[in-house]
């Protein structure tokens, strides 16, 4: 039986040494997310889409804003895939790609606020 289309399109990504899920778990525990979270307008999220900027790489997932910069090199789907949602709401693409992945369990430490519409 032929493999399903989604499976045949899978592209293997090689993570650089030191970027396994276990390495991420270790690094993640050293990140101190802001408390309390603030409301972040989407126009501000848009300004954080450059991976070389010190301001971070922000995306919105399920109404929360994440700075993905520390996670980029650890993403099993590769940095470029993750950068596709930089500076914008990535919920739809995230769900299309891997609805089974538990965002909160993996990048909870990267949450920096709650996304709100601009006034
Ligand atoms: C911060 C948010 C994200 C987290 C925590 C995350 C996490 C993961 C994890 C754990 C995997 C491995 C899944 C598995 O092997 O079953 C994965 C794979 C992948 N991710 Fe993400 N991801 C995120 C965002 C995204 C986004 C926004 C996209 C698309 C634009 C994306 C595209 C992919 C792709 C293409 C793969 C490879 C899937 C495959 O092997 O077929 N990811 N991601």
Backbone and ligand atoms as CSV (ligand in chain L), in Angstrom:
chain,resi,resn,atom,element,x,y,z
A,1,UNK,N,N,0.851,-1.201,0.000
A,1,UNK,CA,C,0.000,0.000,0.000
A,1,UNK,C,C,0.887,1.252,0.000
A,2,UNK,N,N,0.606,2.255,-0.857
A,2,UNK,CA,C,1.473,3.434,-0.875
A,2,UNK,C,C,1.355,4.234,0.418
A,3,UNK,N,N,2.451,4.900,0.779
A,3,UNK,CA,C,2.444,5.706,2.014
A,3,UNK,C,C,1.533,6.906,1.823
A,4,UNK,N,N,0.867,7.361,2.884
A,4,UNK,CA,C,0.032,8.556,2.763
A,4,UNK,C,C,0.862,9.757,2.326
A,5,UNK,N,N,0.223,10.684,1.580
A,5,UNK,CA,C,0.948,11.835,1.036
A,5,UNK,C,C,1.725,12.597,2.105
A,6,UNK,N,N,1.090,12.824,3.250
A,6,UNK,CA,C,1.739,13.629,4.288
A,6,UNK,C,C,3.049,12.982,4.719
A,7,UNK,N,N,3.047,11.645,4.797
A,7,UNK,CA,C,4.241,10.952,5.249
A,7,UNK,C,C,5.346,11.022,4.198
A,8,UNK,N,N,4.980,10.875,2.924
A,8,UNK,CA,C,6.013,10.859,1.898
A,8,UNK,C,C,6.675,12.233,1.746
A,9,UNK,N,N,5.988,13.296,2.218
A,9,UNK,CA,C,6.561,14.629,2.089
A,9,UNK,C,C,7.457,15.001,3.265
A,10,UNK,N,N,7.516,14.138,4.271
A,10,UNK,CA,C,8.280,14.481,5.475
A,10,UNK,C,C,9.738,14.699,5.130
A,11,UNK,N,N,10.260,15.787,5.625
A,11,UNK,CA,C,11.657,16.121,5.350
A,11,UNK,C,C,12.430,15.958,6.650
A,12,UNK,N,N,13.517,15.213,6.585
A,12,UNK,CA,C,14.289,14.970,7.797
A,12,UNK,C,C,15.130,16.204,8.112
A,13,UNK,N,N,15.015,16.651,9.354
A,13,UNK,CA,C,15.820,17.796,9.783
A,13,UNK,C,C,16.866,17.305,10.769
A,14,UNK,N,N,18.109,17.682,10.539
A,14,UNK,CA,C,19.160,17.292,11.477
A,14,UNK,C,C,19.429,18.448,12.421
A,15,UNK,N,N,19.168,18.214,13.678
A,15,UNK,CA,C,19.435,19.262,14.663
A,15,UNK,C,C,20.927,19.261,14.980
A,16,UNK,N,N,21.487,20.443,15.184
A,16,UNK,CA,C,22.919,20.518,15.497
A,16,UNK,C,C,23.159,19.936,16.895
A,17,UNK,N,N,24.373,19.400,17.133
A,17,UNK,CA,C,24.660,18.781,18.437
A,17,UNK,C,C,24.325,19.723,19.585
A,18,UNK,N,N,23.801,19.157,20.651
A,18,UNK,CA,C,23.440,19.988,21.805
A,18,UNK,C,C,22.049,20.569,21.708
A,19,UNK,N,N,21.263,20.139,20.700
A,19,UNK,CA,C,19.911,20.688,20.524
A,19,UNK,C,C,18.834,19.611,20.514
A,20,UNK,N,N,19.043,18.575,21.293
A,20,UNK,CA,C,18.036,17.513,21.402
A,20,UNK,C,C,16.894,18.002,22.294
A,21,UNK,N,N,15.751,17.294,22.280
A,21,UNK,CA,C,14.660,17.661,23.191
A,21,UNK,C,C,15.105,17.703,24.656
A,22,UNK,N,N,16.040,16.806,25.018
A,22,UNK,CA,C,16.521,16.822,26.412
A,22,UNK,C,C,17.338,18.073,26.705
A,23,UNK,N,N,18.144,18.479,25.721
A,23,UNK,CA,C,18.922,19.728,25.883
A,23,UNK,C,C,17.970,20.904,26.049
A,24,UNK,N,N,16.886,20.883,25.245
A,24,UNK,CA,C,15.911,21.967,25.346
A,24,UNK,C,C,15.269,21.983,26.750
A,25,UNK,N,N,14.923,20.807,27.251
A,25,UNK,CA,C,14.299,20.736,28.585
A,25,UNK,C,C,15.213,21.366,29.630
A,26,UNK,N,N,16.499,21.128,29.477
A,26,UNK,CA,C,17.472,21.676,30.438
A,26,UNK,C,C,17.538,23.196,30.305
A,27,UNK,N,N,17.665,23.685,29.076
A,27,UNK,CA,C,17.770,25.135,28.860
A,27,UNK,C,C,16.478,25.843,29.303
A,28,UNK,N,N,15.371,25.224,28.944
A,28,UNK,CA,C,14.060,25.807,29.247
A,28,UNK,C,C,13.888,26.088,30.736
A,29,UNK,N,N,14.412,25.195,31.544
A,29,UNK,CA,C,14.216,25.366,32.988
A,29,UNK,C,C,14.976,26.571,33.527
A,30,UNK,N,N,15.888,27.114,32.701
A,30,UNK,CA,C,16.644,28.290,33.165
A,30,UNK,C,C,16.005,29.595,32.674
A,31,UNK,N,N,14.947,29.483,31.858
A,31,UNK,CA,C,14.296,30.692,31.351
A,31,UNK,C,C,13.225,31.138,32.336
A,32,UNK,N,N,13.266,32.391,32.697
A,32,UNK,CA,C,12.286,32.935,33.639
A,32,UNK,C,C,11.274,33.774,32.864
A,33,UNK,N,N,10.073,33.246,32.626
A,33,UNK,CA,C,9.094,34.040,31.877
A,33,UNK,C,C,8.626,35.239,32.707
A,34,UNK,N,N,8.177,36.323,32.045
A,34,UNK,CA,C,7.717,37.480,32.800
A,34,UNK,C,C,6.449,37.161,33.596
A,35,UNK,N,N,6.300,37.797,34.731
A,35,UNK,CA,C,5.085,37.620,35.524
A,35,UNK,C,C,4.720,38.943,36.167
A,36,UNK,N,N,3.482,39.424,36.060
A,36,UNK,CA,C,2.393,38.807,35.314
A,36,UNK,C,C,2.555,39.041,33.823
A,37,UNK,N,N,1.843,38.261,33.010
A,37,UNK,CA,C,1.883,38.487,31.571
A,37,UNK,C,C,1.207,39.806,31.244
A,38,UNK,N,N,1.702,40.466,30.225
A,38,UNK,CA,C,1.028,41.694,29.797
A,38,UNK,C,C,0.277,41.427,28.493
A,39,UNK,N,N,-0.617,42.355,28.155
A,39,UNK,CA,C,-1.335,42.244,26.887
A,39,UNK,C,C,-0.451,42.807,25.788
A,40,UNK,N,N,-0.268,42.055,24.724
A,40,UNK,CA,C,0.622,42.483,23.633
A,40,UNK,C,C,-0.190,42.644,22.347
A,41,UNK,N,N,-0.274,43.883,21.818
A,41,UNK,CA,C,-1.023,44.069,20.576
A,41,UNK,C,C,-0.337,43.398,19.391
A,42,UNK,N,N,-1.144,42.959,18.413
A,42,UNK,CA,C,-0.577,42.251,17.256
A,42,UNK,C,C,0.415,43.116,16.485
A,43,UNK,N,N,0.213,44.448,16.523
A,43,UNK,CA,C,1.147,45.335,15.816
A,43,UNK,C,C,2.556,45.243,16.430
A,44,UNK,N,N,2.618,44.952,17.711
A,44,UNK,CA,C,3.935,44.803,18.354
A,44,UNK,C,C,4.552,43.445,17.994
A,45,UNK,N,N,3.694,42.429,17.909
A,45,UNK,CA,C,4.186,41.096,17.523
A,45,UNK,C,C,4.865,41.184,16.153
A,46,UNK,N,N,4.233,41.955,15.258
A,46,UNK,CA,C,4.736,42.113,13.882
A,46,UNK,C,C,6.150,42.662,13.814
A,47,UNK,N,N,6.518,43.410,14.837
A,47,UNK,CA,C,7.848,44.028,14.823
A,47,UNK,C,C,8.960,43.069,15.238
A,48,UNK,N,N,8.575,41.833,15.580
A,48,UNK,CA,C,9.586,40.879,16.054
A,48,UNK,C,C,9.622,39.659,15.152
A,49,UNK,N,N,10.067,39.885,13.919
A,49,UNK,CA,C,10.078,38.762,12.981
A,49,UNK,C,C,11.469,38.496,12.401
A,50,UNK,N,N,12.472,39.140,12.989
A,50,UNK,CA,C,13.821,39.013,12.465
A,50,UNK,C,C,14.679,38.173,13.419
A,51,UNK,N,N,15.201,37.031,12.903
A,51,UNK,CA,C,15.927,36.147,13.817
A,51,UNK,C,C,17.259,36.739,14.291
A,52,UNK,N,N,17.737,37.788,13.618
A,52,UNK,CA,C,19.002,38.393,14.044
A,52,UNK,C,C,18.805,39.594,14.970
A,53,UNK,N,N,17.539,39.881,15.259
A,53,UNK,CA,C,17.324,41.046,16.114
A,53,UNK,C,C,17.360,40.642,17.591
A,54,UNK,N,N,17.925,41.501,18.430
A,54,UNK,CA,C,18.008,41.158,19.852
A,54,UNK,C,C,16.635,41.152,20.533
A,55,UNK,N,N,15.635,41.715,19.840
A,55,UNK,CA,C,14.281,41.791,20.421
A,55,UNK,C,C,13.522,40.477,20.407
A,56,UNK,N,N,14.096,39.433,19.800
A,56,UNK,CA,C,13.439,38.138,19.789
A,56,UNK,C,C,12.582,37.897,18.571
A,57,UNK,N,N,12.095,36.656,18.461
A,57,UNK,CA,C,11.251,36.235,17.341
A,57,UNK,C,C,9.908,35.814,17.928
A,58,UNK,N,N,8.908,36.648,17.673
A,58,UNK,CA,C,7.628,36.408,18.353
A,58,UNK,C,C,6.607,35.760,17.436
A,59,UNK,N,N,5.760,34.914,18.036
A,59,UNK,CA,C,4.625,34.364,17.302
A,59,UNK,C,C,3.448,34.201,18.254
A,60,UNK,N,N,2.252,34.150,17.688
A,60,UNK,CA,C,1.062,33.934,18.509
A,60,UNK,C,C,0.565,32.508,18.285
A,61,UNK,N,N,0.353,31.786,19.376
A,61,UNK,CA,C,-0.218,30.447,19.295
A,61,UNK,C,C,-1.340,30.357,20.325
A,62,UNK,N,N,-2.524,30.056,19.860
A,62,UNK,CA,C,-3.682,29.932,20.752
A,62,UNK,C,C,-3.854,31.148,21.663
A,63,UNK,N,N,-3.653,32.328,21.104
A,63,UNK,CA,C,-3.908,33.554,21.867
A,63,UNK,C,C,-2.772,34.002,22.770
A,64,UNK,N,N,-1.699,33.197,22.835
A,64,UNK,CA,C,-0.571,33.605,23.671
A,64,UNK,C,C,0.606,33.992,22.776
A,65,UNK,N,N,1.408,34.943,23.263
A,65,UNK,CA,C,2.576,35.373,22.494
A,65,UNK,C,C,3.816,34.663,23.038
A,66,UNK,N,N,4.575,34.076,22.110
A,66,UNK,CA,C,5.800,33.377,22.492
A,66,UNK,C,C,6.998,34.026,21.818
A,67,UNK,N,N,8.096,34.124,22.565
A,67,UNK,CA,C,9.363,34.494,21.939
A,67,UNK,C,C,10.063,33.172,21.621
A,68,UNK,N,N,10.113,32.839,20.325
A,68,UNK,CA,C,10.635,31.533,19.919
A,68,UNK,C,C,12.151,31.518,19.742
A,69,UNK,N,N,12.779,32.675,19.914
A,69,UNK,CA,C,14.222,32.763,19.640
A,69,UNK,C,C,15.035,31.651,20.322
A,70,UNK,N,N,14.820,31.408,21.615
A,70,UNK,CA,C,15.649,30.372,22.244
A,70,UNK,C,C,15.352,28.965,21.732
A,71,UNK,N,N,14.142,28.764,21.167
A,71,UNK,CA,C,13.723,27.415,20.745
A,71,UNK,C,C,14.090,27.090,19.301
A,72,UNK,N,N,14.405,28.124,18.510
A,72,UNK,CA,C,14.611,27.928,17.066
A,72,UNK,C,C,15.498,26.727,16.728
A,73,UNK,N,N,16.677,26.674,17.332
A,73,UNK,CA,C,17.637,25.615,16.984
A,73,UNK,C,C,17.216,24.245,17.517
A,74,UNK,N,N,16.181,24.211,18.346
A,74,UNK,CA,C,15.724,22.953,18.942
A,74,UNK,C,C,14.488,22.395,18.244
A,75,UNK,N,N,13.877,23.191,17.363
A,75,UNK,CA,C,12.623,22.770,16.736
A,75,UNK,C,C,12.849,21.562,15.824
A,76,UNK,N,N,12.199,20.435,16.098
A,76,UNK,CA,C,12.438,19.222,15.290
A,76,UNK,C,C,12.074,19.394,13.815
A,77,UNK,N,N,11.232,20.375,13.517
A,77,UNK,CA,C,10.868,20.621,12.113
A,77,UNK,C,C,11.809,21.609,11.437
A,78,UNK,N,N,12.801,22.098,12.160
A,78,UNK,CA,C,13.790,23.024,11.592
A,78,UNK,C,C,13.466,24.489,11.853
A,79,UNK,N,N,14.500,25.306,11.798
A,79,UNK,CA,C,14.352,26.750,12.063
A,79,UNK,C,C,13.494,27.436,11.011
A,80,UNK,N,N,13.707,27.061,9.753
A,80,UNK,CA,C,12.997,27.754,8.673
A,80,UNK,C,C,11.486,27.574,8.768
A,81,UNK,N,N,11.066,26.370,9.153
A,81,UNK,CA,C,9.628,26.120,9.319
A,81,UNK,C,C,9.066,27.043,10.392
A,82,UNK,N,N,9.786,27.135,11.488
A,82,UNK,CA,C,9.318,27.966,12.601
A,82,UNK,C,C,9.307,29.445,12.209
A,83,UNK,N,N,10.279,29.853,11.411
A,83,UNK,CA,C,10.362,31.264,10.999
A,83,UNK,C,C,9.192,31.671,10.096
A,84,UNK,N,N,8.498,30.694,9.523
A,84,UNK,CA,C,7.356,31.029,8.660
A,84,UNK,C,C,6.265,31.764,9.439
A,85,UNK,N,N,6.233,31.576,10.753
A,85,UNK,CA,C,5.171,32.224,11.530
A,85,UNK,C,C,5.719,33.367,12.396
A,86,UNK,N,N,6.956,33.759,12.133
A,86,UNK,CA,C,7.554,34.852,12.910
A,86,UNK,C,C,6.791,36.151,12.687
A,87,UNK,N,N,6.474,36.832,13.762
A,87,UNK,CA,C,5.809,38.125,13.670
A,87,UNK,C,C,4.320,38.044,13.378
A,88,UNK,N,N,3.737,36.866,13.488
A,88,UNK,CA,C,2.300,36.745,13.194
A,88,UNK,C,C,1.662,35.574,13.942
A,89,UNK,N,N,0.367,35.432,13.741
A,89,UNK,CA,C,-0.343,34.340,14.397
A,89,UNK,C,C,-0.044,33.026,13.665
A,90,UNK,N,N,0.561,32.079,14.369
A,90,UNK,CA,C,0.973,30.829,13.730
A,90,UNK,C,C,0.059,29.667,14.065
A,91,UNK,N,N,-1.067,29.959,14.727
A,91,UNK,CA,C,-1.932,28.872,15.214
A,91,UNK,C,C,-2.398,27.935,14.091
A,92,UNK,N,N,-2.833,28.534,12.961
A,92,UNK,CA,C,-3.382,27.714,11.886
A,92,UNK,C,C,-2.316,26.773,11.304
A,93,UNK,N,N,-1.137,27.339,11.023
A,93,UNK,CA,C,-0.061,26.508,10.456
A,93,UNK,C,C,0.397,25.446,11.454
A,94,UNK,N,N,0.468,25.865,12.720
A,94,UNK,CA,C,0.873,24.918,13.753
A,94,UNK,C,C,-0.078,23.722,13.767
A,95,UNK,N,N,-1.392,24.020,13.756
A,95,UNK,CA,C,-2.390,22.952,13.824
A,95,UNK,C,C,-2.387,22.097,12.557
A,96,UNK,N,N,-2.110,22.717,11.421
A,96,UNK,CA,C,-2.043,21.960,10.171
A,96,UNK,C,C,-0.858,21.004,10.185
A,97,UNK,N,N,0.238,21.447,10.810
A,97,UNK,CA,C,1.474,20.656,10.766
A,97,UNK,C,C,1.496,19.553,11.818
A,98,UNK,N,N,1.139,19.928,13.038
A,98,UNK,CA,C,1.203,18.922,14.108
A,98,UNK,C,C,0.281,19.275,15.263
A,99,UNK,N,N,-0.991,18.983,15.033
A,99,UNK,CA,C,-2.000,19.298,16.054
A,99,UNK,C,C,-1.777,18.478,17.332
A,100,UNK,N,N,-1.004,17.405,17.214
A,100,UNK,CA,C,-0.766,16.538,18.381
A,100,UNK,C,C,0.321,17.074,19.306
A,101,UNK,N,N,1.054,18.091,18.849
A,101,UNK,CA,C,2.152,18.618,19.675
A,101,UNK,C,C,1.589,19.536,20.764
A,102,UNK,N,N,2.017,19.335,21.996
A,102,UNK,CA,C,1.538,20.114,23.132
A,102,UNK,C,C,2.423,21.361,23.327
A,103,UNK,N,N,1.964,22.473,22.763
A,103,UNK,CA,C,2.767,23.714,22.817
A,103,UNK,C,C,3.133,24.057,24.257
A,104,UNK,N,N,2.138,24.025,25.132
A,104,UNK,CA,C,2.387,24.471,26.495
A,104,UNK,C,C,3.418,23.617,27.224
A,105,UNK,N,N,3.494,22.348,26.854
A,105,UNK,CA,C,4.464,21.494,27.529
A,105,UNK,C,C,5.883,21.781,27.042
A,106,UNK,N,N,6.005,22.284,25.806
A,106,UNK,CA,C,7.343,22.442,25.233
A,106,UNK,C,C,7.883,23.861,25.373
A,107,UNK,N,N,7.049,24.847,25.053
A,107,UNK,CA,C,7.580,26.224,25.045
A,107,UNK,C,C,6.897,27.137,26.069
A,108,UNK,N,N,6.373,26.537,27.143
A,108,UNK,CA,C,5.723,27.344,28.191
A,108,UNK,C,C,6.647,28.463,28.689
A,109,UNK,N,N,7.930,28.155,28.801
A,109,UNK,CA,C,8.871,29.149,29.333
A,109,UNK,C,C,9.080,30.316,28.375
A,110,UNK,N,N,8.673,30.133,27.107
A,110,UNK,CA,C,8.882,31.183,26.104
A,110,UNK,C,C,7.680,32.114,25.996
A,111,UNK,N,N,6.631,31.836,26.755
A,111,UNK,CA,C,5.436,32.688,26.684
A,111,UNK,C,C,5.761,34.034,27.331
A,112,UNK,N,N,5.445,35.096,26.615
A,112,UNK,CA,C,5.774,36.425,27.144
A,112,UNK,C,C,4.535,37.299,27.330
A,113,UNK,N,N,3.363,36.828,26.895
A,113,UNK,CA,C,2.186,37.660,27.094
A,113,UNK,C,C,0.954,37.111,26.383
A,114,UNK,N,N,-0.109,37.889,26.459
A,114,UNK,CA,C,-1.398,37.524,25.864
A,114,UNK,C,C,-1.640,38.429,24.660
A,115,UNK,N,N,-1.953,37.819,23.519
A,115,UNK,CA,C,-2.157,38.616,22.299
A,115,UNK,C,C,-3.501,39.349,22.342
A,116,UNK,N,N,-3.473,40.626,21.975
A,116,UNK,CA,C,-4.729,41.387,21.865
A,116,UNK,C,C,-4.746,42.137,20.538
A,117,UNK,N,N,-5.966,42.434,20.077
A,117,UNK,CA,C,-6.104,43.222,18.849
A,117,UNK,C,C,-5.679,44.645,19.119
A,118,UNK,N,N,-5.246,45.339,18.099
A,118,UNK,CA,C,-4.900,46.744,18.265
A,118,UNK,C,C,-6.176,47.554,18.465
A,119,UNK,N,N,-6.054,48.686,19.161
A,119,UNK,CA,C,-7.239,49.535,19.404
A,119,UNK,C,C,-7.779,50.079,18.098
L,1,LIG,C1,C,6.698,27.024,19.137
L,1,LIG,C2,C,5.884,26.266,18.433
L,1,LIG,C3,C,6.247,24.893,17.951
L,1,LIG,C4,C,6.614,23.795,18.671
L,1,LIG,C5,C,6.747,23.671,20.183
L,1,LIG,C6,C,6.870,22.735,17.714
L,1,LIG,C7,C,7.273,21.467,18.045
L,1,LIG,C8,C,7.499,20.455,17.157
L,1,LIG,C9,C,7.748,19.071,17.513
L,1,LIG,C10,C,7.789,18.522,18.933
L,1,LIG,C11,C,7.921,18.396,16.368
L,1,LIG,C12,C,8.182,16.881,16.211
L,1,LIG,C13,C,6.827,16.263,16.029
L,1,LIG,C14,C,6.849,14.779,15.816
L,1,LIG,O1,O,7.897,14.220,15.485
L,1,LIG,O2,O,5.772,14.152,15.957
L,1,LIG,C15,C,7.803,19.335,15.271
L,1,LIG,C16,C,7.939,19.014,13.933
L,1,LIG,C17,C,7.635,19.858,12.912
L,1,LIG,N1,N,7.189,21.151,13.017
L,1,LIG,FE1,FE,6.929,22.182,14.722
L,1,LIG,N2,N,6.651,23.202,16.444
L,1,LIG,C18,C,6.249,24.503,16.550
L,1,LIG,C19,C,5.850,25.315,15.536
L,1,LIG,C20,C,5.798,24.959,14.213
L,1,LIG,C21,C,5.253,25.761,13.163
L,1,LIG,C22,C,4.584,27.113,13.378
L,1,LIG,C23,C,5.410,25.054,12.011
L,1,LIG,C24,C,5.010,25.423,10.608
L,1,LIG,C25,C,5.126,26.609,10.129
L,1,LIG,C26,C,6.065,23.828,12.335
L,1,LIG,C27,C,6.445,22.868,11.441
L,1,LIG,C28,C,6.951,21.638,11.759
L,1,LIG,C29,C,7.294,20.616,10.798
L,1,LIG,C30,C,7.183,20.742,9.269
L,1,LIG,C31,C,7.719,19.512,11.514
L,1,LIG,C32,C,8.183,18.172,10.950
L,1,LIG,C33,C,6.932,17.326,10.878
L,1,LIG,C34,C,7.241,15.982,10.328
L,1,LIG,O3,O,8.176,15.328,10.791
L,1,LIG,O4,O,6.480,15.559,9.459
L,1,LIG,N3,N,6.270,23.792,13.685
L,1,LIG,N4,N,7.525,20.558,15.781
